[in-house]
């Protein structure tokens, strides 16, 4: 069986230079505007697992829900500057 030649990886966009005098508040806004939409897209991808093309047990479903809820609680606590626990997931 002949193997396919490896194609070049998808070219990355060049990074936008960080403004020299960027404040911590400006940095927060810049990064949040990139990271929050990525997180929402990832969550929507998890929601797609509920479609007809997948099958899962109640236990598997509950583990996914628990992990997501723990991650959200941890993120909220971090943003409120409260203590947080590390979140891990194993199915």
Beta strands, then each sheet from edge to edge (+ up, - down):
end
